């Protein structure tokens, strides 16, 4: 019995290993998966096939977006073109320069004060610039003289002369004008200027303004007049004074000398 079992075991093992010379049964092949065809709407394009690509949409092809609330978008404002000239250059503003013209009548006008009463003067100031003309003012005190008597219709003169340089050289410059008084203690000069006498306690305040260019300015250099004499007459009365001046770019600044 034992021998029969052993032979049976050997036979089973031979069957498992396969006996040479006998046909062996191979396992059935695994079936290959069948690929599903693409959808007819999307055919497969062969590699290397020619033909133009479909153009890609650009921003200009997009539809215009309608703003909320309806209506159309406002138009984009267009700025006007700026005209630039490559050849045009700004024209510089010329600086006005004034050339003094000697007036010989000024020297003669000073003589009218030689025999007059000696009035006292103070608060003398004169600016003579190219942007506001001549502005002169002073206070006249009677001193040992009678107070000024200003009447309508009186004629008068204003004379400036003896314009001397720092080296005491006479420049030959002078200024002279005449005026007529009216009812309001004021007068009009023949050069377009204005005259004003304002009597008050202790004396009379005198003003003279004229739209004239200055006789000299800083550009005169050593020829700038640093002093001059002035004579004012009205009716039969005369007032004499002396001024000293400093040069400035727009003209001259003067005060009592």
C-alpha positions as CSV (number, residue, x, y, z in Angstrom):
1,X,0.0,0.0,0.0
2,X,2.8,2.4,0.9
3,X,4.5,1.7,-2.4
4,X,1.4,2.5,-4.3
5,X,1.1,5.9,-2.6
6,X,4.7,6.8,-3.5
7,X,4.3,5.8,-7.1
8,X,1.2,7.9,-7.3
9,X,3.0,10.9,-5.9
10,X,5.8,10.5,-8.4
11,X,3.3,10.3,-11.3
12,X,1.6,13.4,-10.1
13,X,5.0,15.3,-10.0
14,X,5.9,14.2,-13.5
15,X,2.6,15.4,-14.8
16,X,3.3,18.8,-13.2
17,X,6.8,19.1,-14.7
18,X,5.7,17.8,-18.1
19,X,7.0,14.7,-19.6
20,X,9.3,15.2,-22.5
21,X,7.9,14.3,-25.8
22,X,4.4,15.0,-24.8
23,X,2.3,18.1,-26.1
24,X,1.8,20.8,-23.6
25,X,-1.3,22.9,-23.5
26,X,-0.4,26.8,-23.6
27,X,-2.6,29.3,-21.8
28,X,-5.1,31.2,-23.9
29,X,-3.7,34.6,-25.2
30,X,-5.1,37.7,-23.5
31,X,-7.3,39.6,-26.0
32,X,-5.9,43.0,-27.1
33,X,-8.0,46.0,-26.1
34,X,-9.8,47.6,-29.0
35,X,-9.3,51.5,-29.2
36,X,-12.5,53.4,-29.5
37,X,-12.6,55.6,-32.6
38,X,-12.7,59.4,-32.0
39,X,-15.9,61.3,-32.3
40,X,-16.7,62.0,-36.0
41,X,-16.8,65.8,-35.1
42,X,-13.1,65.7,-34.1
43,X,-11.2,63.7,-36.7
44,X,-7.6,62.9,-36.0
45,X,-5.4,65.1,-38.1
46,X,-2.4,63.2,-39.5
47,X,1.0,64.2,-38.3
48,X,2.6,66.7,-40.7
49,X,-0.6,67.6,-42.4
50,X,-0.6,71.1,-43.8
51,X,-3.3,73.7,-43.8
52,X,-3.6,77.1,-42.1
53,X,-4.4,77.2,-38.4
54,X,-7.6,79.0,-37.4
55,X,-6.8,82.7,-36.5
56,X,-6.8,83.5,-32.8
57,X,-9.3,86.1,-31.7
58,X,-7.7,89.5,-31.1
59,X,-9.0,92.1,-28.5
60,X,-10.5,94.1,-31.4
61,X,-12.6,91.0,-32.4
62,X,-14.2,90.9,-29.0
63,X,-17.7,92.4,-28.7
64,X,-18.2,95.7,-27.1
65,X,-19.2,95.4,-23.5
66,X,-22.4,97.2,-22.6
67,X,-22.1,99.1,-19.3
68,X,-24.4,98.3,-16.4
69,X,-27.7,100.1,-16.6
70,X,-27.9,100.0,-20.4
71,X,-26.7,102.5,-22.9
72,X,-23.5,102.8,-24.8
73,X,-20.0,103.4,-23.5
74,X,-18.9,107.0,-23.7
75,X,-16.5,107.8,-26.5
76,X,-12.8,108.0,-25.5
77,X,-11.8,111.7,-25.5
78,X,-9.2,112.7,-28.0
79,X,-6.7,115.4,-27.1
80,X,-5.8,117.9,-29.8
81,X,-2.3,117.5,-31.1
82,X,0.3,119.8,-29.6
83,X,2.1,121.8,-32.2
84,X,5.8,122.0,-31.6
85,X,8.0,124.1,-33.8
86,X,11.6,123.0,-33.9
87,X,12.8,126.3,-35.4
88,X,10.9,128.8,-33.2
89,X,12.9,130.2,-30.2
90,X,11.5,132.5,-27.5
91,X,12.2,136.2,-28.0
92,X,13.9,137.7,-25.0
93,X,12.3,140.9,-23.6
94,X,14.7,143.7,-24.1
95,X,15.7,145.7,-21.0
96,X,14.9,149.4,-21.6
97,X,17.8,151.8,-21.4
98,X,17.5,155.5,-21.1
99,X,19.8,158.1,-22.5
100,X,19.7,161.4,-20.7
101,X,19.2,164.5,-22.8
102,X,20.8,167.7,-21.5
103,X,18.3,170.6,-21.0
104,X,20.1,174.0,-20.9
105,X,17.0,175.7,-19.6
106,X,17.6,174.0,-16.2
107,X,20.6,176.1,-15.4
108,X,18.8,179.3,-16.0
109,X,15.9,178.1,-13.8
110,X,18.1,177.8,-10.8
111,X,18.8,181.5,-10.9
112,X,15.2,182.2,-9.9
113,X,16.0,181.0,-6.4
114,X,19.2,183.1,-5.9
115,X,17.4,186.1,-4.6
116,X,14.4,184.4,-2.9
117,X,13.7,184.1,0.8
118,X,15.5,181.2,2.5
119,X,12.8,178.7,3.3
120,X,13.6,175.6,5.4
121,X,13.1,172.2,3.9
122,X,12.9,168.7,5.4
123,X,11.5,165.2,4.7
124,X,13.1,165.3,1.2
125,X,12.8,162.2,-0.8
126,X,13.0,161.5,-4.6
127,X,12.8,158.2,-6.5
128,X,13.3,158.3,-10.2
129,X,12.9,154.8,-11.6
130,X,12.1,153.5,-15.1
131,X,8.9,151.7,-13.9
132,X,7.1,154.5,-12.0
133,X,8.7,157.8,-13.1
134,X,9.8,160.7,-11.0
135,X,8.3,160.9,-7.4
136,X,9.4,163.9,-5.3
137,X,8.2,165.1,-2.0
138,X,9.4,167.6,0.7
139,X,8.1,169.7,3.6
140,X,8.6,173.4,3.3
141,X,8.9,175.5,6.5
142,X,8.5,179.3,6.6
143,X,11.5,179.7,8.8
144,X,12.2,183.5,8.6
145,X,10.0,183.8,5.5
146,X,6.3,184.3,5.2
147,X,4.2,181.1,4.7
148,X,3.7,180.1,1.2
149,X,0.7,181.8,-0.5
150,X,-0.7,179.6,-3.2
151,X,-3.5,181.1,-5.4
152,X,-5.4,179.7,-8.4
153,X,-3.9,180.7,-11.7
154,X,-0.4,181.1,-10.2
155,X,2.4,179.9,-12.5
156,X,5.4,178.0,-11.2
157,X,8.6,176.2,-12.3
158,X,10.5,173.2,-11.1
159,X,14.2,173.1,-12.0
160,X,17.0,170.6,-11.3
161,X,20.5,171.4,-12.3
162,X,24.2,171.2,-11.4
163,X,24.2,167.4,-11.6
164,X,27.8,166.6,-10.4
165,X,29.6,163.3,-10.4
166,X,31.6,162.0,-7.4
167,X,34.7,163.7,-9.0
168,X,32.8,167.1,-8.9
169,X,32.4,167.0,-12.7
170,X,29.3,168.6,-14.1
171,X,27.4,166.1,-16.3
172,X,25.5,168.8,-18.1
173,X,22.2,167.1,-17.2
174,X,19.2,169.2,-16.1
175,X,15.4,168.9,-15.7
176,X,12.9,171.8,-16.1
177,X,9.1,172.1,-16.2
178,X,6.4,174.7,-15.8
179,X,3.0,174.4,-14.2
180,X,-0.2,176.4,-13.5
181,X,-2.2,176.1,-10.2
182,X,-5.9,175.5,-10.0
183,X,-8.5,175.9,-7.3
184,X,-7.6,172.7,-5.3
185,X,-4.0,173.6,-4.5
186,X,-2.8,171.5,-7.3
187,X,-1.4,172.1,-10.8
188,X,-0.5,170.4,-14.0
189,X,3.0,170.4,-15.5
190,X,3.7,170.9,-19.1
191,X,5.5,167.5,-19.2
192,X,2.4,165.6,-18.1
193,X,3.3,165.7,-14.4
194,X,1.2,166.8,-11.4
195,X,1.9,169.3,-8.7
196,X,0.3,169.4,-5.2
197,X,0.7,171.9,-2.3
198,X,-0.9,170.9,1.0
199,X,-0.7,173.7,3.6
200,X,-0.7,172.5,7.2
201,X,0.5,173.3,10.7
202,X,4.1,174.6,10.6
203,X,4.5,174.6,6.8
204,X,3.4,173.1,3.4
205,X,3.8,169.7,2.1
206,X,4.9,169.7,-1.6
207,X,4.7,166.8,-4.1
208,X,5.7,166.5,-7.8
209,X,5.2,163.4,-9.9
210,X,6.0,163.0,-13.6
211,X,5.9,160.0,-15.9
212,X,9.5,160.4,-17.2
213,X,12.5,158.0,-17.5
214,X,15.4,158.7,-15.1
215,X,18.3,160.8,-16.1
216,X,20.8,158.1,-15.0
217,X,21.0,154.7,-13.4
218,X,23.7,152.3,-12.2
219,X,24.9,151.7,-15.8
220,X,26.3,155.3,-15.9
221,X,29.2,154.2,-13.7
222,X,31.5,157.1,-12.9
223,X,29.3,159.4,-14.9
224,X,26.4,159.0,-12.4
225,X,25.5,162.3,-10.8
226,X,25.7,162.0,-7.0
227,X,24.3,165.5,-6.3
228,X,22.2,168.3,-7.8
229,X,20.4,171.6,-6.9
230,X,16.7,172.1,-7.1
231,X,14.5,175.2,-7.3
232,X,10.7,175.4,-7.0
233,X,8.9,178.7,-7.7
234,X,5.2,179.5,-7.4
235,X,3.9,183.0,-7.9
236,X,6.5,185.4,-6.5
237,X,7.9,182.8,-4.0
238,X,10.9,180.4,-4.5
239,X,12.3,177.4,-2.5
240,X,15.8,176.1,-3.0
241,X,17.2,172.8,-1.8
242,X,20.1,170.4,-2.5
243,X,19.9,166.6,-2.9
244,X,22.4,163.7,-3.0
245,X,21.7,160.5,-4.9
246,X,22.7,156.8,-5.1
247,X,22.6,154.8,-8.3
248,X,20.2,151.8,-8.6
249,X,19.5,149.4,-11.5
250,X,16.2,151.0,-12.4
251,X,17.3,154.6,-11.8
252,X,18.3,156.9,-8.9
253,X,17.3,157.4,-5.2
254,X,17.9,160.9,-3.7
255,X,17.4,162.7,-0.4
256,X,18.5,165.9,1.4
257,X,22.2,166.6,0.9
